């Protein structure tokens, strides 16, 4: 027996999922220990071993791969706990990261913060102004040296930063993504002055290596963010590795990337770990969807802190962020696009007195500590979980399988004090309004996320994941017109499940402008060498990197994506190239046709602008190791009657005008594939609660996934 283990550390819970080579799945959840993430990590691994019937050393000996998505880097940015860095840039451009972009003050801010124009400010910079120096050098846009860089200049500026207390260096020069010669010279000088065998050795981050793309500000900020979180992540992962080795785990820890793949810790850039958990969840949804015949999926994950949304079109994760924001900083990383809003089980409900007593939910969250009031850990604010408990959806004696009893009286008390009394309404109606408000907000965000990518939301199947996803799926799905919702058996640990089967993969990128079609001359690109040369360079980097991980070219699958646009446009459209290389005019025409077709689907044919010509602006080569994920255990469907799984009933409110009504309660562990039931009904699973509202039916499929179907108009 072997195990593939996925671990996803969230803001409230740390989720773990173990998939055996026989298809058996074992999951568990443990509260996230923010003071030291490795504590919750190891506690969860011990729980997995116990549930698998093995001692920890024996279990870890049989683990084939441990894939880990972490929030260490994000926490370091939020807490501003990174090292003191020095930035070396081109003379005259020392203020680039402080000036930023026109809307830098709004990057990463919530809707409420953006609306408060009187008080919102730019975030405090990660690098102090006195820690930025400029060196006299210049490359032109073609990579030719206009002003040489001297060693003496580097040494002078380097000493300035060291004297001011620099603990690491970021180097970002103009046009270095075209020619990195000067950046590499600076790194060479630093490493000669502070070699690794000295205690004063300092890490050096080059923008041309972290983000070889156009965009001076975003390229620099990508390098800065990577350097800022690198040291803290290295310490955390080193401590984690030490504890795993002490427990008999001898294989390398594999990190999940926000690009949709995984790599060993030793081969991973820190900036690529941001938001990796939701991307892993999307991968898991795509895998389960392929087994069930669903290819167009909107992935949702409602946890304790946030609500994540991702789009899987045609069975693949392709939609990338145009300019991803990490905390409050715009970057250039090739990340899969995931939209996150502050709507989770721990989202706080409050009355906005500045808006005439309007009820609001979030974006503030109670998190895992103190958590909702019903957790009885000191929480004093009403949350979505408190509202679900007051409405009767949650069982206070059987929450998380009985491991976490809830205080229903505390929930009623805080909702009455903070919401019901200020609004002059009964407690139950206040709880119902909290739930409906958060459902409406999530539903609208899902609709926007799908529709703005050129898809019809009504044709997509919703995958409702996260600890609270099954509880709220029937509430937010109608807002996008969805009639089918899939709640995976592993919904509450979707990120961990997805991580357990993610393949080794990475994206290599390079900015390069190439005109494929000139409208004024009606000419297609004739000199194919420039295009193919970039591809060959990226291909060489990819194969060399994967060879160092032990994989030969025969096991590597390559895919080329291109940022393309009509000439003079600002926004880019990412297109998958029909072929890796261009061999003639037919290939160029096919690539232009692929761009035109995708652009027309997303923006409508009327928006096309052929008079501008068609340009390629950036190359993305994705290299993946071909590997078959372990099979999942399935069972043949049986009779539909779920009577044997009925565990009782309790009052639950689905309409405050009608009040509570007796609602059947089922035990998820006793439901079998083929069982079906009609709402209203409640299904209690060890790690979540399914709420089947009136007008919906529930059916369990062969993989024990729940299929919710809307039956009313």
C-alpha positions, 0 to 999 in steps of 0.5 A: 500500500502506498499513499499520496498525501495532500495538505492545504493550510487555510486561514481557519483549518488545516485540511489533509487528504490521503489517497491510497493506491487502492483508491481509499480516501482518508481525510481530516481537518485540524485548526490552523496554528498560526503561531507555528503552522508546523504544529497543526501540520504534524497534528494532522499527519498523525491523525491521518496515520491513526485513521489509516490504522498505522503508527506515524513512522509506518505510515510515513514510510508508505507515503509516496508523495507529500504535496503541500500548499502553504500560507506562510508567505502570505502571512509574512506579507500581511504581518510585514515580518520579512527581512530588511531588503535592499533594491538595486535599480537603474539610476533615475528609477529609484522611485518606481515602486513607490510611485506605483501604478495609477490605482496602486492604492486600490490593489488588493483592497476590499470593496469597503476599503476602496469606497472609503476614499477619504481614508484609504492609503497606499500600503506601506512599502516592503522596502524603505526608500533609503534602501533603494539605490540606482546604478548608472547603466542602460540597456535599450529595448533590443537588449543592446548596451547603451551605458556599460555597468562598472564593477566600481559602481556596483561596489559603491552602491552595495556598500551603501546598502550593507551599511544601512542594514540590508539582509538581502538584495533585489536587483531590477534593471530596465530591459533586463528581461531582454538582456540580463547581462547587467543584473547577472554582473551585480549578482556575481559581484555580491556573491564574490564580496559575500560568499556562502561560506561567510556568515555575512552571505546574503540572498540575491533575487534577480527580476530577470530570473523571477519574472522575465516579462515586460512591465517595470513596476510589476516585474520589480514587485514580483522580485521584491515579494519573492525576496521578502517571503523567501527567507521566512518560507525557507525557515518554516519549510526547513523546520517542517522537513526536520520534523518529518525526517525525525518521524521517518519520512525520507522523501522531499516535500513537494510544494503546490504552485499557483500555476497549476503544478507542483515542484520540490521545495528546492526547485520552487520560487516562494512567490509561486506558492501564493493562493496555491490551495484554491488552485489545487481545489480547482485541479481536484474538481477538474479530475472529479468532473472528468470522471462524472462527465462534467467539463465546464465547471465553476469551482467554489470553496467556502471556508471559514475565512473566504469564498474562492471562485475558479473557472474550469472550461473544457476540463482544463485550468487555463484562465490566468490572472492578467496582473495577479495581486499578492496581498497589496502588490501587483505582480507578473507571475503566471498564476491560475486565476482565482477570485477570493472574497471575504465570505466564509463561515467566520464572516462577521455580520454587522449593522452599518450605521453610516449606511442607515443601518444596513446589514453587512456580512464581511469582509471581516472574519472571526478566523479560527481564533477566536472564531464564531461565538458558538465555538466558545473560544471568546468570539463576541461577534455574530458570524455566518456559522452562528446564523446557520446554527440559529436557523437549525441547519447545524447540529450543536452536538454533532459538528465536525463529527462531534469533535467540536460542540457548539454553543447555540445560546451564544449564537442567539445572544450575539445575533440578538445583541448585534443584529436583531435589536439594532434592526428591530427584528426577531433573532431568527429573521436576523439569522435568515437575513445574514444567510441570504445576504452572504448567499446573494453576494457569493452568487453574484460574484460567481456569475460575474466571474463566469460571464466576464470570461465569455461563458454562459453561467447557466451551462456550467456545473457548480462544484461546492467545496469547502467546510461551508460549501455544502451548507450554502450551495442551494443558497447561492447556486440560483443566482447564476442560474445553475440547476446542478450542483456537485458536492464532492465527498471530499468537499471540505478538504478539496484543496488537499484532495486536489493537491494529492494528485497534482503532477509536477509542472512549471511554467517558463515565460518570456516577454517578446513582441512579435508581429504575426500579421500586418494589416496595412500590408496584409502580410503574415510573419515570414521570418519564423526564427524569432518566434521559434528561437524564444520557444527553443530557449524556454524548451531548453530551460524546461527540460534542463530543470526537469532533468535535474528532478530526475525526469527525461524528455520522454516523460515531459509534455509541453504546451505553449500559451501566448499573450496576444492582442490586436496592435495598440490594445492594452489588455491581452488574451491568452491563446493556446498555440495549435503547435509548438513551433511555426513551420510555415505560413499555414501555422502562422495563419492557424495561430492568428485564427485561434486568437481571432476565434477566442477573442470573438467568443469572449468579447463578441466578433464586433469587438475585433480590431483587425486593422491593428494587426495581431501581435504576440507579447509573451510566451508561456511554456508549460512543462508537465511530467506525464503521470497517471493519478491513483484510481478512486474507489467507486461502487455500483448504485443501489436502490434510491430509498435512503430510509436506513440512513435517516437519523431523526429530525429537527426544526429548521427555518427556510422562510422566516414567515413560515418559521421552523419546520420539522426537517429530516436529518440523514447520516452521510456515512450511512448513505449509499450510492444511488440513494436520493431524497428531496428537500427540505433535508439535512445531511450530517457528514463528519466534516460538513453539513449538507442543507438540501433546501425546498425545491432541490433533490439530492442523489449520491453517485458512485464516488459518493459525491452529492448531486443536487438538482433544482426541481422548482421553477 
